[in-house]
Amino acid sequence: MFENVNSFTRFAFSIFGGRLKRNKDNYIQLQTDLKKARMAISYDMYMSAAQGYSLIAGVIGGILGLILAYIIINIVGIPDNFTNLHLPASLYWIGAHMETILTLFLFLFMAMVLAAAVYIFFYIYPSLAAGDKKSKINKMLPHGVRFMYALSKGGANIIEILRALARNEDTYGEISREAEAIVKYIDFFGYDLRTALLNAGEETPSDNFRELIDGLLTIIDSGGDMTRFLGDKTMEYMQIARIEQKGFLETLALMAESYVTAFVAGPLFIIIIEVVMTLMGSGQMMALYAIIYMVIPVGSLMFVMMIFLITPSDITSAPILKTEFSYDSNNEEITDVDAEDMEAYEQYRKSKRSLAMKEMLKNPLKPFKEDPVKILFVSGPLAFIALIVGVLTNKVEFMADPVGILDDYLVLAAFIALLPLVIFFEMKRRRHKKIKAQVPGFLKGVASTNASGMTLVQSIEVIAKSTSGAIGDDIARMWRDLEWGVSIRDAFVRFANRVKMASLSRTVTLLTETMRTSGEVADTLYLSAKDTEMAEELDRERFTNMLIYVIIIYIAFFVFIGIIFIISTSFLPVMAEAGGDVASSGMSAEGFLGAFDIDVFKRIFLHASLLQGFCSGLIAGQMGEGEFLAGIKHSLIMVLIAYVAFTVFI
């Protein structure tokens, strides 16, 4: 964000830089945070920019304060009882200059608030960026150590390992950037390995990575076994992952119970109280509206966000790995060829486009299967059209009861828009789940055949002829790539890019680096199989443990619907009849149990049930399967139950 020094920053530095340099000791923590966040800017230039932008923000705040004062004074008007201060006679002049004082106050207040907000943001941003890097490093560290262990076992030294790790930033993220920093110390600054590791340990924001560097330094100083050390670290991180999973599940269980209490049972209890108080003449309908239309949806979405933030998820989408040879080269990349070769290449490109068109016509749903969210570009407009057509074809009913007509067609539009998304998402998720279950067996099979003396190509041929299921077609395509002359490395990369699974992308990256360094891939494949097995086991354990809380959310929703049903069918009709009797008798009870519109309450309860069902479904999906989109199917089920319950039975 602040790495590029622009002209304004240089101008601000020329004004504030000298004073900041003289007060260097006041910014020691900031200097540390800038290094940990890998922000390539000095503390004095950074804080000069902070002060310069703060001044600009202060000026903007002052202008906004003047505009606000003008609106209050000339449009809204200052109330007579603007303050409850009782001033002595000597200060009565303040009342005569209230407009001037208010203008000055708003000018200074808005200027100070905006200036302070910008300055504070600049000051704490490096620590926030460092904290974000820390979490990303810790998340990828177990995979990075496993990568280092596999290469070390293949005979690579620590510098070669760090270079290999630094080359694969797309796969290993922040841990690769930390390795890249160590390599830069060696290549660009001429440091020896020990000094480079020491500097990296001082600058990294991750305590876990610093601990790993300390262990590497100990091994280097003592001449110990690097491979054994990395192997022990790999096992240690596997145990840590299991412990963290257990703690996460306990936290998730607590959040599930909190959600049911705070945003299912709590709103239901308040709704009942407010209904009774409103009927008794002492309640406020606004409180009901606030609970139903604000507290339930906003609180539920906050819970979804909280669960998403604490979920120790894998890479959300697998990186697209690069092949050594580009199979989709453009004409400008082809040089030094004769006309005959260029003509053949043009024919190849035309054939490729023709095959792509035939494939699209043969399987038009393929883009939606690969990226289910794209279906919203089709289903969304269709849902909107259905809503408009429904309203236009029921003009008379809409004029008489606009809310009722909108309720019906909004529910229909929601199903038109979201049901295709659910179908394609579940198809992709289930296929991904089946592939994830088969990948460890595939890797073990290739490893065992390779260990028995077969080459990797021969191993793939054997596995391709004997593997079926979700992964069978992709392995068969991998074998066809090899038959057509694609290198074994590129065949694996193309296989990973088709499957699009993060753990498999890491496996292929590790495999290609092993081929580059030693060529002994059997141990690497076994190690990668354990990695994918562990990831699958953790996912299965999470699903098993959280299934009970998904069921609890469903039960809580059914209780919500049941109580609303009882209130709507038993309590409200009796109270409406009693209120009508009181009104017809001519008695006045000052609002106590007067006549009221029962349909208004039923409509509010329908909205409460629909919102509760939709939000509870999102919570169930995020909690049970760790994905926001996985909750949409639960939402549609609960919305359908609520809608049928009200339209058929209430």
Buried (B, 14 or more C-beta within 10 A) or exposed (E): EBEEBEEEBEEBBEEBBEEBBEEEEEBEEBBBBBBBBBBEBBBBBBBBBBBBBBBBBBEBBBBBBBEBBEEBBEEEEEEEEEEEEEEEEEEEEEEEEEEEEBBBEBBBBBBBBBBBEBBEBBBEBBBEBBBEBBEBBBBBBBBBBBBBBBBBBBEBEBBBBBBBBBBBBBBBBBBBBBBBBBBBBBEEEEBEBEEBBBBBBEBBBBEBBBEBBEBBBEBBEEEEEBBEBBBBBBEEBBEBBBEBBEEBBEEBBEBBEEBBEBBBBBBBEBBBEBBBBBBBEEBEEEBBEBBBBEBBBEBBEEBBEBBEEEBBEBBEEBBEBEBEEEEEEEEEEEEEEEEEEEEEBEEEEEEEEEEEEEEEEEEEEEEBBEBBEBBBEEBBEEBEEBBEEBBEEBEEEBEEBEEBBBBBBBBBBBBBBBBBBBBBBBBBBEBBBEBBBBBBBBBBBBBBBBBEEBEBEBBBBBBBEEBEEBBBEBBBBBBEBBEEEBBBBBBBBBBBBBBBBBBBBBBBBBBBBBBBBBEBBBBBBBBBBBBBBBBBEBBEBBBEBBEEBBEBBBEBBEBBBEBBBEBBEEBBEEBBEBBBEBBEEEEEEEEEBBEBEBEEBBBBBBBBBBBBBBBBBBBBBBBBBBBBBBBBBBBBBBBBBBBEBBEEEB
